[in-house]
Amino acid sequence: MKVSFIVPTRNKRNWVERAANSYLRQTYSPMEIVFFDQASTDGTLEILGELVRKYDGPNKPRVLSCPNQGIGGTSAGMNADIEWVHKQIDGDVILWGNADDFAYPTRTAKTVRAFEEFNPSWVSCCQYFMDASLVIKGETQLPNADGSPKRDRWVSFGEAVRFQVGSSGALSYARDLWEKHGPMRGIEQNDIVLPYMSFLERGMYFIAEPLHTYVFHASAENQGIGGQIDAART
């Protein structure tokens, strides 16, 4: 099973070194780790280049500069770049990270294990939510019907609607899900559309252990809707 870990970057100088190192230090190998930069102007690209040059491990990290595709807007532009990146990678499983978040070392290994054992179209793992000071404010919610603690399990469509779309859980998906239901062509969010589409295929599996951290901070460069709203409020 070939694995690609992809990470969009745009003007994340203050965050990208911590984020990139967390992806470069994943325990799973071999896999490719692809940082795709979207015209950073603050030195992000240079930081990534230096980290990749110094990397001495079993995986294959790369830094790609996305071409200008003539499509503006946070969502539409991102979708065009994601489509371009998918043509540069060969993973059967694609994991997603961000340049201001960070993953725990075993995220990839435990995600790939879920794909190998259960063969879902989508795997989501629990993640912590932190503020800009890296203080934990919460974590992914997926309660069991009987009130027992979260556990690894299949997710129903209703649960996905309530708890598992957007940035609710760290995302990963099988390549054939993207090839059948992608790419996103307009302003639709891939982390909303694709998890829904997984229920037309082999379903969604959830890993209850927190394996990723999502950092909330206000920035005009944030690509997600939540980050854009936070930036607008401040």
Backbone as CSV, one residue per row, in Angstrom:
resi,resn,N_x,N_y,N_z,CA_x,CA_y,CA_z,C_x,C_y,C_z
1,MET,0.843,-1.184,0.000,0.000,0.000,0.000,0.883,1.241,0.000
2,LYS,0.787,2.053,-1.054,1.557,3.285,-1.137,0.837,4.391,-0.359
3,VAL,1.620,5.196,0.340,1.062,6.226,1.216,1.638,7.590,0.843
4,SER,0.756,8.579,0.717,1.168,9.961,0.486,0.593,10.835,1.598
5,PHE,1.454,11.610,2.234,1.035,12.561,3.256,1.201,13.945,2.636
6,ILE,0.080,14.655,2.419,0.154,15.932,1.717,-0.175,17.090,2.664
7,VAL,0.534,18.210,2.463,0.434,19.346,3.377,0.451,20.652,2.580
8,PRO,-0.670,21.388,2.523,-0.647,22.694,1.864,0.026,23.731,2.750
9,THR,0.750,24.655,2.136,1.412,25.712,2.895,1.223,27.050,2.195
10,ARG,0.983,28.060,2.986,0.931,29.429,2.452,1.167,30.412,3.602
11,ASN,2.318,31.069,3.561,2.651,32.103,4.534,2.408,31.656,5.978
12,LYS,3.078,30.579,6.358,2.965,30.045,7.715,4.336,30.019,8.401
13,ARG,5.125,31.055,8.193,6.497,31.092,8.700,6.578,30.770,10.192
14,ASN,5.665,31.294,10.971,5.744,31.125,12.421,5.298,29.744,12.894
15,TRP,4.734,28.956,11.997,4.170,27.668,12.396,4.780,26.479,11.666
16,VAL,5.326,26.717,10.496,5.598,25.618,9.577,6.703,24.685,10.057
17,GLU,7.685,25.173,10.798,8.769,24.286,11.217,8.260,23.212,12.175
18,ARG,7.447,23.609,13.164,6.879,22.620,14.084,6.011,21.622,13.328
19,ALA,5.164,22.152,12.432,4.269,21.278,11.678,5.049,20.302,10.807
20,ALA,5.982,20.819,10.023,6.729,19.977,9.091,7.512,18.894,9.818
21,ASN,8.135,19.243,10.924,8.899,18.238,11.669,8.005,17.119,12.180
22,SER,6.769,17.443,12.530,5.867,16.389,13.005,5.531,15.402,11.897
23,TYR,5.471,15.876,10.664,5.193,14.984,9.540,6.450,14.209,9.132
24,LEU,7.578,14.871,9.206,8.834,14.205,8.849,9.216,13.133,9.866
25,ARG,8.733,13.228,11.087,9.082,12.283,12.145,8.048,11.185,12.353
26,GLN,7.174,10.994,11.386,6.215,9.891,11.483,6.948,8.554,11.535
27,THR,6.430,7.623,12.331,7.096,6.331,12.503,6.880,5.408,11.314
28,TYR,5.856,5.677,10.516,5.558,4.796,9.380,6.523,5.076,8.223
29,SER,6.926,4.018,7.538,7.732,4.157,6.329,7.590,2.874,5.504
30,PRO,7.841,2.959,4.193,8.166,4.174,3.447,6.901,4.882,2.973
31,MET,7.001,6.181,2.821,5.915,6.965,2.247,6.492,8.258,1.701
32,GLU,5.698,8.960,0.907,6.106,10.273,0.440,5.385,11.338,1.265
33,ILE,6.102,12.406,1.573,5.553,13.534,2.313,5.693,14.745,1.410
34,VAL,4.574,15.303,0.994,4.589,16.340,-0.033,4.026,17.642,0.531
35,PHE,4.894,18.633,0.649,4.474,19.983,1.014,4.218,20.726,-0.278
36,PHE,2.998,21.228,-0.470,2.734,21.979,-1.695,2.423,23.428,-1.344
37,ASP,3.339,24.292,-1.771,3.285,25.693,-1.386,2.473,26.504,-2.380
38,GLN,1.676,27.411,-1.830,0.771,28.218,-2.639,1.225,29.680,-2.639
39,ALA,2.372,29.900,-3.236,2.912,31.252,-3.460,3.206,31.997,-2.167
40,SER,3.850,31.333,-1.219,4.246,32.004,0.020,5.226,33.132,-0.275
41,THR,5.122,34.191,0.523,6.011,35.340,0.349,6.741,35.694,1.638
42,ASP,6.578,34.880,2.692,7.131,35.256,3.996,8.302,34.384,4.445
43,GLY,8.836,33.557,3.531,9.942,32.679,3.887,9.547,31.252,4.199
44,THR,8.252,30.963,4.150,7.786,29.596,4.417,8.460,28.590,3.495
45,LEU,8.519,28.907,2.219,9.080,27.986,1.234,10.549,27.698,1.527
46,GLU,11.293,28.703,1.940,12.705,28.522,2.236,12.901,27.656,3.486
47,ILE,12.046,27.840,4.482,12.128,27.013,5.691,11.880,25.551,5.340
48,LEU,10.862,25.302,4.544,10.551,23.932,4.130,11.710,23.320,3.348
49,GLY,12.261,24.096,2.433,13.370,23.583,1.633,14.539,23.155,2.497
50,GLU,14.853,23.948,3.518,15.967,23.622,4.406,15.665,22.373,5.232
51,LEU,14.431,22.256,5.726,14.059,21.075,6.507,14.151,19.802,5.671
52,VAL,13.706,19.877,4.441,13.748,18.709,3.562,15.191,18.359,3.205
53,ARG,16.028,19.363,2.979,17.430,19.101,2.657,18.149,18.408,3.819
54,LYS,17.779,18.761,5.037,18.435,18.188,6.216,17.850,16.837,6.622
55,TYR,16.726,16.475,6.048,16.051,15.234,6.446,16.919,14.018,6.116
56,ASP,17.058,13.146,7.088,17.825,11.919,6.900,17.020,10.761,7.475
57,GLY,16.114,10.250,6.678,15.225,9.202,7.152,14.751,8.317,6.022
58,PRO,13.807,7.410,6.311,13.399,6.400,5.332,12.336,6.868,4.353
59,ASN,11.760,8.061,4.588,10.682,8.517,3.721,11.188,9.468,2.641
60,LYS,10.284,9.853,1.762,10.648,10.701,0.624,9.899,12.030,0.721
61,PRO,10.519,13.049,1.335,9.864,14.361,1.407,10.148,15.190,0.158
62,ARG,9.158,15.978,-0.228,9.310,16.873,-1.378,8.619,18.200,-1.074
63,VAL,9.106,19.250,-1.691,8.438,20.549,-1.638,8.079,20.932,-3.072
64,LEU,6.796,21.159,-3.317,6.323,21.542,-4.634,5.745,22.949,-4.583
65,SER,5.988,23.715,-5.607,5.387,25.036,-5.740,4.240,24.931,-6.736
66,CYS,3.040,25.200,-6.269,1.878,25.076,-7.150,1.920,26.142,-8.248
67,PRO,1.624,25.767,-9.472,1.582,26.760,-10.551,0.374,27.667,-10.399
68,ASN,0.478,28.856,-10.951,-0.660,29.776,-10.970,-1.694,29.231,-11.950
69,GLN,-2.853,28.860,-11.410,-3.870,28.228,-12.248,-4.987,29.188,-12.625
70,GLY,-4.816,30.452,-12.268,-5.784,31.462,-12.683,-7.111,31.367,-11.980
71,ILE,-7.133,30.705,-10.827,-8.379,30.563,-10.066,-8.169,31.201,-8.704
72,GLY,-8.948,32.215,-8.390,-8.799,32.917,-7.124,-9.763,32.390,-6.076
73,GLY,-9.618,32.917,-4.867,-10.513,32.528,-3.777,-9.924,31.421,-2.933
74,THR,-10.218,31.475,-1.651,-9.648,30.513,-0.716,-10.015,29.081,-1.072
75,SER,-11.300,28.812,-1.292,-11.733,27.435,-1.537,-11.472,26.994,-2.971
76,ALA,-11.877,27.802,-3.947,-11.711,27.417,-5.348,-10.235,27.277,-5.706
77,GLY,-9.414,28.211,-5.220,-7.988,28.130,-5.498,-7.358,26.908,-4.871
78,MET,-7.752,26.612,-3.631,-7.247,25.416,-2.957,-7.656,24.161,-3.710
79,ASN,-8.897,24.085,-4.158,-9.357,22.905,-4.887,-8.557,22.684,-6.160
80,ALA,-8.242,23.756,-6.861,-7.443,23.627,-8.085,-6.051,23.104,-7.751
81,ASP,-5.477,23.584,-6.653,-4.144,23.122,-6.265,-4.171,21.669,-5.803
82,ILE,-5.225,21.272,-5.095,-5.327,19.878,-4.641,-5.405,18.937,-5.846
83,GLU,-6.170,19.335,-6.852,-6.255,18.512,-8.060,-4.877,18.379,-8.709
84,TRP,-4.148,19.480,-8.773,-2.810,19.450,-9.359,-1.888,18.532,-8.554
85,VAL,-1.947,18.619,-7.239,-1.086,17.799,-6.393,-1.397,16.322,-6.559
86,HIS,-2.671,15.984,-6.703,-3.020,14.568,-6.876,-2.392,13.961,-8.133
87,LYS,-2.074,14.797,-9.089,-1.415,14.304,-10.300,0.083,14.105,-10.088
88,GLN,0.598,14.597,-8.959,2.033,14.483,-8.679,2.348,13.360,-7.693
89,ILE,1.336,12.752,-7.094,1.554,11.745,-6.061,1.031,10.396,-6.521
90,ASP,1.446,9.337,-5.833,1.018,8.000,-6.252,0.452,7.170,-5.106
91,GLY,0.054,7.808,-4.008,-0.432,7.067,-2.854,-1.762,6.372,-3.099
92,ASP,-1.889,5.154,-2.574,-3.188,4.474,-2.516,-4.010,5.053,-1.376
93,VAL,-3.311,5.561,-0.352,-3.915,6.225,0.796,-3.305,7.613,0.898
94,ILE,-4.163,8.619,1.083,-3.690,9.988,1.199,-4.066,10.525,2.573
95,LEU,-3.068,10.948,3.329,-3.296,11.626,4.600,-3.124,13.120,4.391
96,TRP,-3.812,13.893,5.225,-3.815,15.337,5.075,-3.333,15.983,6.360
97,GLY,-2.457,16.970,6.215,-2.039,17.790,7.340,-2.100,19.247,6.941
98,ASN,-1.839,20.129,7.872,-1.777,21.551,7.579,-0.474,22.128,8.107
99,ALA,-0.096,23.275,7.586,1.201,23.855,7.921,1.218,24.562,9.258
100,ASP,0.060,24.642,9.939,0.035,25.218,11.275,-0.517,24.241,12.305
101,ASP,-0.733,23.008,11.904,-1.136,21.950,12.830,0.058,21.027,13.060
102,PHE,-0.132,19.965,13.808,0.921,18.956,13.883,0.343,17.594,14.227
103,ALA,1.028,16.576,13.739,0.590,15.194,13.919,1.459,14.504,14.962
104,TYR,0.875,13.557,15.678,1.650,12.744,16.604,2.362,11.639,15.817
105,PRO,3.500,11.152,16.330,4.373,10.284,15.517,3.714,9.055,14.919
106,THR,2.708,8.480,15.586,2.115,7.229,15.097,0.860,7.437,14.262
107,ARG,0.542,8.689,13.920,-0.705,8.914,13.180,-0.751,8.099,11.881
108,THR,0.304,8.189,11.078,0.287,7.490,9.794,0.203,5.984,9.988
109,ALA,0.997,5.442,10.892,1.023,3.994,11.092,-0.344,3.474,11.502
110,LYS,-1.024,4.164,12.413,-2.319,3.689,12.892,-3.417,3.918,11.863
111,THR,-3.271,4.959,11.061,-4.233,5.190,9.983,-4.108,4.123,8.904
112,VAL,-2.885,3.824,8.498,-2.674,2.799,7.469,-3.159,1.441,7.965
113,ARG,-2.944,1.155,9.238,-3.416,-0.110,9.795,-4.935,-0.228,9.657
114,ALA,-5.652,0.881,9.888,-7.113,0.864,9.748,-7.522,0.609,8.302
115,PHE,-6.827,1.218,7.349,-7.121,0.967,5.938,-6.861,-0.499,5.579
116,GLU,-5.767,-1.038,6.069,-5.413,-2.421,5.735,-6.380,-3.418,6.360
117,GLU,-6.809,-3.140,7.585,-7.651,-4.112,8.291,-9.116,-4.029,7.904
118,PHE,-9.620,-2.797,7.647,-11.057,-2.624,7.441,-11.435,-2.167,6.037
119,ASN,-10.485,-1.657,5.266,-10.706,-1.231,3.887,-11.830,-0.203,3.734
120,PRO,-11.850,0.846,4.550,-12.842,1.909,4.351,-12.407,2.844,3.230
121,SER,-13.283,3.759,2.868,-12.905,4.801,1.918,-12.339,6.026,2.619
122,TRP,-12.679,6.170,3.898,-12.278,7.353,4.659,-11.913,6.927,6.074
123,VAL,-10.811,7.450,6.590,-10.446,7.225,7.985,-10.259,8.582,8.650
124,SER,-10.953,8.759,9.754,-10.815,9.969,10.552,-10.266,9.578,11.910
125,CYS,-9.364,10.375,12.452,-8.882,10.103,13.802,-9.217,11.277,14.712
126,CYS,-9.347,10.984,15.978,-9.588,12.012,16.971,-8.418,12.998,16.960
127,GLN,-8.726,14.255,17.177,-7.670,15.244,17.269,-7.969,16.220,18.400
128,TYR,-6.897,16.785,18.937,-7.025,17.848,19.918,-7.215,19.176,19.201
129,PHE,-7.889,20.098,19.863,-8.021,21.458,19.373,-7.285,22.376,20.346
130,MET,-6.354,23.163,19.829,-5.552,24.060,20.657,-5.736,25.505,20.207
131,ASP,-5.521,26.420,21.150,-5.496,27.824,20.765,-4.087,28.192,20.313
132,ALA,-3.874,29.459,20.004,-2.581,29.885,19.461,-1.439,29.732,20.458
133,SER,-1.770,29.595,21.739,-0.749,29.369,22.772,-0.488,27.887,22.988
134,LEU,-1.104,27.034,22.159,-0.970,25.578,22.217,-1.525,25.005,23.514
135,VAL,-2.604,25.620,23.987,-3.347,25.109,25.136,-4.535,24.317,24.610
136,ILE,-4.690,23.076,25.069,-5.780,22.221,24.596,-7.123,22.768,25.067
137,LYS,-8.036,22.951,24.118,-9.362,23.474,24.408,-10.465,22.432,24.219
138,GLY,-10.119,21.305,23.628,-11.125,20.273,23.403,-10.576,19.203,22.490
139,GLU,-11.434,18.266,22.097,-11.043,17.215,21.169,-12.252,16.749,20.389
140,THR,-12.007,15.990,19.355,-13.077,15.475,18.502,-14.111,14.715,19.322
141,GLN,-15.370,14.998,19.056,-16.454,14.321,19.754,-17.107,13.290,18.839
142,LEU,-17.240,12.074,19.312,-18.008,11.041,18.628,-18.554,10.098,19.696
143,PRO,-19.579,10.519,20.414,-20.085,9.705,21.524,-20.734,8.427,21.042
144,ASN,-20.621,7.385,21.844,-21.320,6.146,21.561,-22.766,6.244,22.051
145,ALA,-23.639,5.484,21.431,-25.060,5.560,21.764,-25.336,5.231,23.226
146,ASP,-24.528,4.351,23.812,-24.747,3.963,25.207,-24.006,4.854,26.197
147,GLY,-23.381,5.921,25.703,-22.694,6.839,26.584,-21.298,6.411,26.994
148,SER,-20.811,5.296,26.485,-19.475,4.819,26.826,-18.416,5.671,26.128
149,PRO,-17.166,5.600,26.570,-16.103,6.420,25.970,-15.921,6.133,24.481
150,LYS,-15.346,7.092,23.772,-15.066,6.904,22.346,-14.233,5.652,22.132
151,ARG,-14.465,4.993,21.005,-13.692,3.804,20.665,-13.532,3.731,19.149
152,ASP,-12.555,2.971,18.702,-12.372,2.743,17.272,-13.594,2.023,16.732
153,ARG,-14.159,2.527,15.649,-15.362,1.882,15.106,-15.774,2.512,13.786
154,TRP,-16.713,1.841,13.113,-17.340,2.401,11.927,-18.261,3.547,12.343
155,VAL,-18.416,4.508,11.450,-19.245,5.684,11.710,-20.475,5.625,10.818
156,SER,-21.647,5.950,11.384,-22.862,6.001,10.578,-22.937,7.339,9.842
157,PHE,-23.802,7.402,8.830,-23.932,8.640,8.067,-24.414,9.777,8.967
158,GLY,-25.395,9.496,9.827,-25.899,10.517,10.737,-24.817,11.045,11.663
159,GLU,-23.967,10.158,12.151,-22.867,10.585,13.015,-21.866,11.429,12.243
160,ALA,-21.643,11.073,10.993,-20.715,11.856,10.173,-21.231,13.274,9.987
161,VAL,-22.541,13.410,9.739,-23.132,14.736,9.553,-22.948,15.579,10.808
162,ARG,-23.120,14.968,11.963,-23.065,15.710,13.228,-21.644,15.952,13.731
163,PHE,-20.743,14.977,13.516,-19.460,15.027,14.211,-18.213,14.926,13.334
164,GLN,-18.343,14.536,12.063,-17.146,14.136,11.332,-16.966,14.806,9.985
165,VAL,-17.398,16.033,9.850,-17.127,16.752,8.598,-16.318,17.997,8.910
166,GLY,-15.778,18.614,7.881,-14.924,19.762,8.099,-13.666,19.339,8.833
167,SER,-13.291,20.111,9.822,-12.062,19.840,10.567,-12.324,19.083,11.868
168,SER,-13.442,18.405,11.957,-13.801,17.719,13.201,-12.840,16.586,13.539
169,GLY,-12.308,15.935,12.523,-11.345,14.861,12.739,-10.271,14.911,11.676
170,ALA,-9.044,14.536,12.036,-7.951,14.551,11.063,-8.264,13.578,9.933
171,LEU,-8.155,14.019,8.704,-8.707,13.257,7.589,-7.664,12.483,6.801
172,SER,-8.129,11.382,6.235,-7.362,10.596,5.271,-8.359,9.816,4.426
173,TYR,-7.963,9.486,3.202,-8.921,8.831,2.307,-8.197,7.947,1.307
174,ALA,-8.949,6.994,0.780,-8.429,6.108,-0.256,-8.413,6.850,-1.587
175,ARG,-7.388,6.598,-2.375,-7.248,7.308,-3.649,-8.463,7.106,-4.553
176,ASP,-9.044,5.918,-4.525,-10.172,5.676,-5.432,-11.399,6.512,-5.058
177,LEU,-11.516,6.946,-3.802,-12.609,7.850,-3.422,-12.434,9.183,-4.131
178,TRP,-11.209,9.699,-4.121,-10.935,10.962,-4.823,-11.159,10.810,-6.322
179,GLU,-10.691,9.723,-6.889,-10.790,9.554,-8.335,-12.230,9.423,-8.801
180,LYS,-13.101,8.903,-7.933,-14.500,8.735,-8.324,-15.326,9.976,-8.045
181,HIS,-15.063,10.660,-6.935,-15.927,11.761,-6.516,-15.230,13.124,-6.517
182,GLY,-13.943,13.169,-6.782,-13.224,14.434,-6.923,-13.007,14.702,-8.399
183,PRO,-12.328,15.778,-8.733,-11.918,16.823,-7.800,-13.052,17.791,-7.510
184,MET,-12.875,18.595,-6.464,-13.827,19.651,-6.183,-13.591,20.761,-7.207
185,ARG,-14.657,21.235,-7.822,-14.506,22.161,-8.946,-14.770,23.615,-8.579
186,GLY,-15.529,23.858,-7.527,-15.879,25.232,-7.191,-15.427,25.576,-5.794
187,ILE,-16.342,26.105,-4.979,-15.990,26.512,-3.626,-16.304,25.433,-2.587
188,GLU,-16.797,24.276,-3.044,-17.105,23.221,-2.078,-15.828,22.750,-1.379
189,GLN,-15.959,22.352,-0.117,-14.822,21.933,0.687,-14.597,20.429,0.546
190,ASN,-13.368,20.034,0.233,-13.094,18.605,0.080,-13.295,17.852,1.384
191,ASP,-13.097,18.522,2.547,-13.271,17.819,3.821,-14.725,17.784,4.274
192,ILE,-15.624,18.301,3.448,-17.062,18.154,3.686,-17.672,17.209,2.661
193,VAL,-17.339,17.407,1.381,-17.940,16.593,0.321,-17.432,15.146,0.372
194,LEU,-16.125,14.947,0.451,-15.575,13.594,0.362,-16.019,12.664,1.494
195,PRO,-16.073,13.124,2.754,-16.556,12.192,3.782,-17.990,11.749,3.539
196,TYR,-18.829,12.655,3.025,-20.186,12.228,2.688,-20.165,11.174,1.578
197,MET,-19.331,11.407,0.572,-19.270,10.483,-0.549,-18.729,9.110,-0.142
198,SER,-17.968,9.064,0.960,-17.427,7.772,1.394,-18.528,6.780,1.728
199,PHE,-19.715,7.291,2.071,-20.828,6.393,2.412,-21.476,5.782,1.175
200,LEU,-21.151,6.305,-0.002,-21.576,5.667,-1.243,-20.603,4.573,-1.650
201,GLU,-19.457,4.518,-0.977,-18.435,3.535,-1.308,-18.265,2.559,-0.149
202,ARG,-17.126,2.577,0.554,-16.858,1.567,1.581,-16.962,2.097,3.004
203,GLY,-17.443,3.321,3.150,-17.724,3.844,4.467,-16.579,4.568,5.144
204,MET,-16.846,4.978,6.393,-15.919,5.777,7.192,-15.584,5.042,8.480
205,TYR,-14.295,5.027,8.815,-13.829,4.398,10.054,-13.173,5.456,10.926
206,PHE,-13.390,5.354,12.232,-12.905,6.352,13.178,-11.911,5.728,14.156
207,ILE,-10.766,6.420,14.347,-9.769,6.028,15.341,-9.928,6.966,16.533
208,ALA,-10.226,6.399,17.695,-10.581,7.218,18.855,-9.385,7.893,19.518
209,GLU,-8.185,7.394,19.290,-7.005,7.981,19.922,-6.657,9.318,19.264
210,PRO,-6.404,10.369,20.057,-5.971,11.632,19.453,-4.600,11.483,18.793
211,LEU,-4.557,11.695,17.488,-3.318,11.515,16.735,-2.889,12.775,15.992
212,HIS,-3.657,13.836,16.151,-3.370,15.075,15.434,-3.831,16.247,16.295
213,THR,-3.256,17.405,16.046,-3.663,18.617,16.760,-3.994,19.715,15.761
214,TYR,-5.159,20.283,15.935,-5.636,21.381,15.096,-5.473,22.665,15.894
215,VAL,-4.721,23.629,15.351,-4.431,24.869,16.068,-5.304,25.998,15.528
216,PHE,-6.126,26.552,16.407,-6.957,27.688,16.030,-6.161,28.979,16.219
217,HIS,-6.067,29.767,15.170,-5.467,31.093,15.296,-5.970,31.958,14.154
218,ALA,-6.089,33.230,14.414,-6.622,34.148,13.414,-5.533,34.552,12.445
219,SER,-5.782,34.345,11.160,-4.832,34.739,10.129,-5.555,34.882,8.800
220,ALA,-5.238,35.936,8.095,-5.833,36.125,6.766,-5.377,35.061,5.788
221,GLU,-4.301,34.325,6.131,-3.768,33.295,5.239,-4.374,31.922,5.511
222,ASN,-5.226,31.796,6.521,-5.838,30.501,6.809,-6.692,30.062,5.635
223,GLN,-6.581,28.777,5.293,-7.310,28.284,4.130,-8.703,27.785,4.476
224,GLY,-8.921,27.384,5.733,-10.213,26.840,6.109,-11.232,27.922,6.425
225,ILE,-12.495,27.561,6.364,-13.567,28.517,6.642,-13.461,29.033,8.075
226,GLY,-13.186,28.136,9.020,-13.079,28.550,10.416,-12.003,29.582,10.621
227,GLY,-10.834,29.354,10.014,-9.748,30.311,10.128,-10.087,31.643,9.494
228,GLN,-10.781,31.625,8.367,-11.197,32.868,7.731,-12.160,33.660,8.615
229,ILE,-13.081,32.949,9.262,-14.033,33.622,10.151,-13.307,34.250,11.337
230,ASP,-12.364,33.484,11.934,-11.596,34.022,13.056,-10.825,35.261,12.637
231,ALA,-10.241,35.231,11.460,-9.482,36.381,10.975,-10.392,37.585,10.763
232,ALA,-11.569,37.355,10.217,-12.497,38.450,9.967,-12.967,39.090,11.273
233,ARG,-13.150,38.266,12.299,-13.614,38.796,13.590,-12.576,39.675,14.265
234,THR,-11.291,39.444,13.951,-10.241,40.217,14.615,-9.656,41.274,13.692
